[in-house]
Amino acid sequence: MKSVIRAAALAAAFGAFDASAQGFVPTDDRAALREEQKAIFAQMFERPDDLDLMFSYALVSIRLEDLEAAISTLERMLIYNKDLPRVHMELGAAYYRLGSYTTAQYYFNNVLAFSDVPPVVVGKANEFLRAIEQRTETSVFVGSVSTGIAYASNATLGPDDSTVQLFGLPAVLANQFLEDDDFGIRTSASVSHFYDLGQPDSDFWRTDASVFSLHYFDATDSDVDSLQFRTGPQISLDDRQFGPKLRPFAEVEYVRSANDALYLTGSAGAEYSDTLSESLSVFGSARAGYRDYFNGRNDFDSVVLRASGGFAWLPSPDLVFRGAAFIDREFADADFNSNTEGTLRASLSYSYDSGVDWVTRRWNLTGFVQATGRVFDAPDPTIVGAASGRERKDIDLRAGLRHVFHLQDGFWIAADVDGLARNSNIRNFDLENVGAGLSVGFDF
């Protein structure tokens, strides 16, 4: 029996022993699991020292969220044999879910003390220990940095046809503004600070800062740099640790284009989230702000509004499906720059063990599709003429893939590709672009 348990402990199926790895039980299956739990419990009376039977009972109990039954059984297994790393891992995960972080830390450290545990398991235990450190410290910083090469088939985001409209008449666009491909350097960094507010339901104050930079080798007019800062508390709306949360925030965003200041936006808003079950969570946000453009672009100055909502569904421990809807409204000083934009987005993420012995984190593949509709309030007289009555209307279709290859000690490599097709009722704005990138990064 010891060999069966130990083989299970050292198998690749060790997988992700996190707070949800044994969950995701549809309602229709819970009754069957409960009957299975009862049947195994009855067998344990006949074979009280059968470790395989005990372990099966503990796993079924975990899937039913009966953590107390699972813990008592797993701890009884260690009385018979302490040399069972998977049992220590499951105990650590169960205590983690209960919020007993000191006890969970003890069992995860036990996992690390074994000499023949696979690297992926060591990595997962270390992830838990880092999460415990973050949850138990008053002040914690986490973040990520990356840099790499990027390619765009249409770096200028220009049309492929030089014949455009100007003041309602045909015009010829200069070659420098037409579709052109280029390579560039893409860099990003983000850091978040969490400050524990000392509440039993894990309320905290969160501050996020991020920077993004994309600089092309030739198409420098398309260079972009952005800086975003957001801060505000996360507040529990009831006494459940994973119940509904509200986060009011203040936000500042600064953007440069072509190495020249473009705009500064100040906003205030709130985010809402709720974990409805182990497999389903919902979220939403609303914000309002003012965007001030620089260098004579006063016609673009605007009040900006955004609302969004969505969900995350985990049909299995390896899959996450997300759906979201966004609505944006800009009230610009010039009506022809005022617009309303709506977006629908869906993404699917798949995580899996790499099979590489020295890799300590699971690899991840994410794909997305997105559709955006955009309508402007009034015709732009510099393009379609003052009396045309043709307000600009766009449809953007986007899709992409990103694969993250996690290595060791927080380092990773990411490869991504995405495509954009814009269909506008004004041909000046029709465009297509395919982008690709390869980056190296570090999480801390």
C-alpha positions in Angstrom: 0.0 0.0 0.0 2.9 2.3 0.7 4.2 1.8 -2.8 0.8 2.7 -4.3 0.6 6.0 -2.4 4.2 6.9 -3.0 3.9 6.2 -6.7 0.9 8.6 -6.8 2.9 11.2 -5.0 5.8 11.1 -7.5 3.6 10.9 -10.6 3.3 13.8 -13.1 -0.4 13.9 -12.1 0.8 15.7 -9.0 -0.3 18.7 -11.0 -1.6 21.9 -9.3 -2.4 21.4 -5.7 -3.9 24.8 -5.2 -7.0 26.1 -3.5 -9.2 24.8 -6.3 -7.4 21.8 -7.8 -9.7 19.3 -6.3 -12.9 21.3 -6.8 -15.1 22.1 -9.8 -17.8 19.6 -9.0 -21.0 20.2 -10.8 -24.1 20.1 -8.7 -25.4 17.0 -10.3 -22.3 15.1 -9.3 -22.2 16.1 -5.7 -24.9 13.5 -4.7 -22.9 10.7 -6.4 -19.7 11.9 -4.6 -21.5 12.0 -1.3 -22.6 8.4 -1.8 -19.1 7.4 -2.8 -17.8 9.1 0.4 -20.2 7.1 2.5 -19.3 3.8 0.8 -15.6 4.4 1.3 -16.2 5.3 4.9 -18.0 2.0 5.5 -15.1 0.1 3.9 -12.7 1.9 6.3 -14.4 0.2 9.2 -13.4 -3.2 7.7 -9.9 -2.1 6.8 -8.9 0.7 9.2 -5.2 0.6 8.3 -5.6 0.6 4.5 -3.8 3.7 3.3 -5.1 3.6 -0.2 -8.6 3.5 1.1 -7.9 6.4 3.4 -6.4 8.5 0.6 -9.4 7.8 -1.6 -11.7 9.0 1.1 -9.7 12.1 1.7 -9.7 13.1 -2.0 -13.5 12.5 -2.3 -14.0 14.7 0.8 -11.8 17.5 -0.6 -13.9 17.5 -3.8 -17.0 17.8 -1.6 -15.3 20.7 0.3 -15.6 18.5 3.5 -12.1 19.7 4.5 -12.4 18.7 8.2 -13.1 15.0 7.2 -10.2 15.1 4.7 -7.8 16.6 7.2 -8.5 14.1 9.9 -8.1 11.2 7.5 -4.9 12.5 6.0 -3.4 13.2 9.4 -4.3 9.6 10.5 -2.4 8.3 7.4 0.7 10.1 8.7 0.4 8.2 11.9 0.9 5.0 9.9 3.6 6.4 7.6 5.1 9.9 7.6 7.0 9.3 4.4 4.1 10.3 2.1 4.8 13.6 0.3 1.5 13.8 -1.5 -0.3 13.5 1.8 1.7 16.4 3.2 0.9 18.4 0.1 -2.9 17.7 0.3 -2.8 18.6 4.0 -1.1 21.8 3.3 -3.6 22.7 0.5 -6.5 21.9 2.8 -5.2 24.0 5.7 -4.5 26.8 3.2 -8.1 26.8 2.1 -9.2 26.9 5.7 -7.0 30.0 6.3 -4.8 28.1 8.7 -1.6 29.4 7.1 0.9 28.5 9.9 -0.2 24.8 9.8 -0.3 24.8 5.9 3.2 26.2 5.9 4.4 23.4 8.1 3.2 20.7 5.7 4.5 22.5 2.6 7.9 22.7 4.2 7.7 19.0 4.9 7.1 18.4 1.1 10.3 20.4 0.4 12.2 18.2 2.9 11.7 15.0 0.8 14.7 14.3 -1.5 12.9 12.6 -4.4 10.0 14.9 -5.1 9.7 16.1 -8.7 10.6 19.7 -9.5 7.1 20.6 -10.5 5.9 19.6 -7.0 8.7 21.6 -5.4 7.6 24.6 -7.5 4.0 24.2 -6.4 4.9 24.0 -2.7 7.0 27.1 -3.1 4.1 28.9 -4.8 2.0 28.1 -1.8 4.6 29.3 0.6 5.0 32.6 -1.3 1.2 33.0 -1.3 1.2 32.3 2.5 3.9 34.9 3.0 1.9 37.4 1.0 -1.3 36.7 2.9 0.4 36.9 6.3 2.6 39.9 5.8 1.1 43.4 6.4 2.9 44.9 3.4 3.7 42.9 0.2 5.0 43.9 -3.2 4.5 41.6 -6.3 5.2 42.3 -9.9 6.5 41.4 -13.3 8.9 42.8 -15.9 9.5 41.7 -19.5 11.2 42.8 -22.7 11.5 41.4 -26.2 11.2 41.8 -29.9 7.8 42.7 -31.6 6.7 42.6 -35.2 3.8 44.3 -36.9 2.7 43.8 -40.5 1.1 47.3 -40.3 3.2 49.2 -37.8 1.9 52.6 -39.1 -1.7 51.4 -38.7 -2.3 53.0 -42.1 -4.6 51.9 -45.1 -3.2 49.8 -47.9 -4.6 52.1 -50.5 -3.2 55.6 -51.0 -6.6 56.9 -52.3 -8.4 58.5 -49.3 -10.9 61.3 -48.6 -10.0 64.8 -47.6 -12.8 67.4 -47.2 -15.1 65.0 -48.9 -13.0 64.7 -52.0 -10.5 62.0 -53.3 -7.0 62.6 -52.1 -3.7 60.7 -52.3 -2.0 59.8 -49.0 1.7 60.1 -48.8 3.6 56.8 -48.7 4.9 57.4 -45.2 1.3 57.0 -43.9 0.5 53.8 -45.8 0.6 50.3 -44.4 4.2 49.3 -43.7 5.7 46.6 -41.6 8.4 46.9 -39.0 10.2 45.4 -36.0 10.5 47.0 -32.6 11.3 46.6 -28.9 8.4 46.0 -26.5 9.0 46.5 -22.8 6.5 46.3 -19.9 6.6 46.3 -16.1 4.0 46.2 -13.4 4.1 46.2 -9.6 1.4 45.9 -7.0 1.5 46.7 -3.4 -0.9 45.1 -0.9 -1.3 46.5 2.6 -3.3 44.4 5.0 -6.1 46.4 6.7 -6.2 44.0 9.6 -9.7 42.7 9.0 -10.7 39.1 9.4 -12.1 39.0 5.9 -8.8 39.8 4.2 -9.5 43.4 3.3 -6.5 45.3 2.0 -5.4 48.5 0.3 -4.0 47.8 -3.2 -1.8 50.1 -5.3 -0.9 49.2 -8.9 1.6 50.8 -11.2 2.4 49.8 -14.8 4.5 51.0 -17.7 4.4 49.9 -21.3 6.7 50.9 -24.2 6.8 49.9 -27.9 9.4 51.5 -30.1 9.9 50.6 -33.7 13.1 50.6 -35.6 11.8 52.7 -38.5 8.2 53.6 -38.0 9.0 55.9 -35.0 5.7 57.9 -35.5 4.0 54.8 -34.2 6.0 54.6 -31.0 3.9 54.5 -27.8 4.7 54.8 -24.1 2.2 54.6 -21.3 2.2 54.9 -17.5 -0.8 53.9 -15.3 -1.3 54.3 -11.6 -4.3 53.1 -9.6 -4.9 52.9 -5.8 -7.8 52.0 -3.5 -9.0 49.6 -0.9 -10.6 46.2 -1.4 -13.6 46.0 1.0 -15.6 42.9 1.8 -19.4 43.4 1.5 -20.1 40.5 3.9 -18.2 38.4 6.4 -17.0 35.8 4.0 -13.4 35.7 3.1 -14.1 35.0 -0.6 -17.5 36.7 -0.8 -18.4 39.9 -2.7 -15.7 42.6 -2.8 -15.8 46.3 -3.7 -12.8 48.3 -4.6 -13.2 52.0 -5.1 -10.1 53.6 -6.8 -8.5 56.6 -8.2 -6.5 56.3 -11.4 -4.0 58.4 -13.5 -2.9 57.5 -17.0 -0.2 59.2 -19.1 0.4 58.4 -22.7 3.1 59.5 -25.2 3.0 58.9 -28.9 5.9 59.3 -31.4 8.0 60.4 -28.4 5.7 63.3 -27.8 3.2 63.8 -24.9 -0.3 62.7 -26.1 -2.7 62.9 -23.1 -3.2 62.7 -19.4 -6.3 61.1 -17.9 -7.6 61.3 -14.3 -10.4 58.9 -13.3 -12.3 57.6 -10.3 -14.4 54.5 -10.1 -15.1 51.2 -8.5 -14.6 47.5 -9.2 -16.9 44.7 -7.9 -16.1 40.9 -7.8 -17.8 37.9 -6.2 -16.8 34.2 -6.1 -20.1 32.5 -6.6 -18.6 29.0 -6.4 -15.3 27.2 -6.9 -15.9 27.2 -10.6 -17.6 30.6 -11.2 -16.8 34.2 -10.4 -18.2 37.5 -11.7 -16.8 40.9 -11.9 -17.7 44.4 -13.0 -16.4 48.0 -12.9 -17.4 51.6 -13.6 -15.3 54.7 -13.8 -15.5 58.3 -14.9 -12.7 60.8 -15.7 -11.3 63.6 -17.8 -8.7 63.2 -20.6 -6.6 66.3 -21.4 -4.7 66.2 -24.7 -1.4 68.1 -25.2 0.2 70.2 -27.9 -2.8 71.8 -29.5 -5.1 68.8 -29.6 -7.9 70.6 -27.7 -10.6 69.2 -30.0 -9.9 65.8 -28.4 -10.2 66.9 -24.7 -13.0 64.8 -23.3 -14.9 63.4 -20.4 -14.4 59.6 -20.5 -16.8 57.0 -19.1 -16.4 53.2 -19.0 -18.4 50.3 -17.6 -17.7 46.6 -17.9 -18.9 43.3 -16.6 -18.0 39.7 -17.0 -17.3 36.2 -15.6 -14.7 33.6 -15.2 -15.7 29.9 -15.4 -13.4 27.0 -14.6 -14.9 23.8 -16.1 -11.7 21.9 -14.9 -8.6 22.8 -12.9 -6.7 23.2 -16.2 -9.2 25.5 -18.1 -10.4 29.0 -17.5 -13.0 30.6 -19.7 -13.6 34.3 -19.4 -16.2 36.5 -21.0 -16.5 40.2 -20.7 -18.4 43.2 -22.2 -17.2 46.8 -22.2 -18.9 50.1 -23.0 -16.9 53.3 -23.5 -18.1 56.8 -24.0 -16.1 59.9 -24.8 -17.6 63.4 -24.7 -15.0 65.4 -26.6 -14.9 69.1 -27.1 -15.5 68.6 -30.8 -18.5 66.5 -31.6 -16.8 64.7 -34.4 -14.3 63.3 -31.9 -17.1 62.2 -29.4 -17.9 58.5 -29.8 -19.4 55.4 -28.2 -17.6 52.1 -28.3 -18.8 48.6 -27.3 -16.7 45.5 -27.0 -17.3 41.8 -26.5 -14.4 39.6 -25.5 -13.9 35.9 -24.9 -10.8 34.1 -23.9 -9.7 30.5 -23.0 -6.6 29.6 -20.9 -5.2 26.2 -20.6 -2.4 25.2 -18.1 -0.4 22.0 -18.3 2.7 20.4 -17.0 5.6 20.8 -19.4 7.1 17.4 -18.8 10.5 19.1 -18.4 12.0 17.9 -15.1 13.7 21.1 -14.1 10.7 23.4 -14.8 8.8 24.3 -11.6 5.7 26.0 -12.9 3.0 24.9 -15.4 3.0 26.3 -18.9 0.0 28.3 -20.1 -1.7 28.8 -23.5 -4.3 31.6 -23.8 -6.4 32.5 -26.9 -8.9 35.3 -27.3 -11.4 36.7 -29.8 -12.8 40.2 -29.6 -15.3 42.4 -31.5 -15.6 46.1 -31.1 -18.2 48.5 -32.6 -17.5 52.3 -32.6 -19.8 55.1 -33.6 -18.9 58.9 -33.7 -21.4 61.6 -33.0 -20.8 63.8 -36.0 -19.0 63.9 -39.3 -15.4 65.1 -39.3 -15.5 68.0 -41.8 -11.7 67.7 -42.5 -12.4 64.2 -43.9 -15.9 63.9 -45.3 -16.8 67.5 -45.7 -19.1 69.7 -43.6 -22.4 68.7 -45.2 -21.9 65.0 -45.9 -23.8 63.7 -42.9 -21.5 60.7 -42.7 -20.5 59.9 -39.2 -17.6 57.5 -38.9 -18.5 53.9 -37.9 -16.0 51.1 -37.3 -16.1 47.4 -36.7 -12.9 45.9 -35.2 -12.3 42.2 -35.1 -9.3 40.9 -33.2 -8.0 37.4 -32.2 -4.7 36.2 -30.7 -2.7 33.5 -29.0 -0.1 33.7 -26.2 2.0 30.9 -24.8 4.0 31.4 -21.6 6.9 29.0 -21.0 7.7 29.2 -17.3 11.2 28.3 -16.4 12.8 28.5 -13.0 12.9 31.1 -10.1 10.2 33.3 -11.7 11.7 33.5 -15.2 9.7 32.8 -18.3 9.5 33.2 -22.1 6.4 34.2 -23.9 5.4 34.0 -27.6 2.4 35.7 -28.9 0.6 36.5 -32.2 -2.6 38.5 -32.8 -4.5 40.0 -35.7 -6.7 43.1 -36.2 -9.1 43.8 -39.1 -11.0 47.1 -39.1 -13.8 47.8 -41.4 -14.9 51.4 -41.5 -17.6 53.2 -43.5 -14.8 55.8 -44.3 -12.0 54.1 -46.2 -9.3 56.2 -44.6 -9.7 54.1 -41.5 -9.8 50.6 -43.0 -6.8 48.6 -41.9 -5.4 45.2 -41.2 -2.5 44.2 -39.0 -0.8 41.0 -37.8 1.5 41.3 -34.8 3.9 38.9 -33.2 6.3 39.0 -30.3 8.8 37.0 -28.3 9.6 38.2 -24.8 11.6 37.2 -21.7 10.3 38.1 -18.3 10.6 37.7 -14.6 7.9 37.5 -11.9 8.7 38.6 -8.4 
